[in-house]
Amino acid sequence: MKSSSINNGLRAREICFSYYGKQAIDHVNFDLKPGTLTALVGPNGAGKSTLLHLLQGRLQRTNGSIECGCSIAVMPQRATIDWMFPINVSQMVELGRNKNTNYSTNLNIDSLLERVGIKELGLRRLSALSGGQQQRVLLARALMQNTGILLLDEPFSAIDPPSRDHLLSVMRQQAELGQTLLVSSHDWGSALDVYDQVLVLNLRILAKGTPKEVRKKLTDMTFMMESHIYE
């Protein structure tokens, strides 16, 4: 990432990505202001996960620039191969601390587990967790990295609405502490109102702004997905 004066913010300009000759991300532009909570919404195949991978640096963009003055952590959509290791929840969260190569973090594991609602599961083996519990562990591990920016890929895919609301409150707290969060989600319900900004993606950015502004621009899902009027 290119260092700039935007501190914990991020600036994406004309981001493009294609594979096997197919355009997956097409001239995407947006800003993440420091200490804000942003939703990235769109249908399956819209490019949400691809865009997060580009921002993280796991994929190489074919065009455009990304400016970021801080480190980035990612909460993946699902558990990865390291979940096959015979370790417990607390040990998995500790791996987040070990991934932080920029500076040490004094965050307490028990406190993090309590914040995401699974304090009592610290000694439980990963193999014994439900899908929703796994999502909470993934969030705790990402928070342990203590980075300026946190990207979250479908963090609510395996949890019920009350659990979603709880995790959203945790994310809001992180934003108030100065962390910048970008949350990929299919959720177009009332929970969208907790975000500072909404980006509607379908290969390109179809709309962006506050939840109220986005709803005004895109009156229904059919228009959103079929529209040829891009920013």
Secondary structure, 3 states (H helix, E strand, C coil): CECCCCCCCEEEEEEEEEECCEEEEEEEEEEECCCCEEEEECCCCCCHHHHHHHHHCCCCCCEEEEEECCCEEEECCCCCHHHHCCCEHHHHHHHHHHHCCCCCCCCCHHHHHHHCCCHHHCCCEHHHCCHHHHHHHHHHHHHHCCCCEEEEECCCCCCCHHHHHHHHHHHHHHHHCCCEEEEEECCCCHHHHHCCEEEEECCCEEEEECHHHHHHHCCCHHHHHHCCCCC
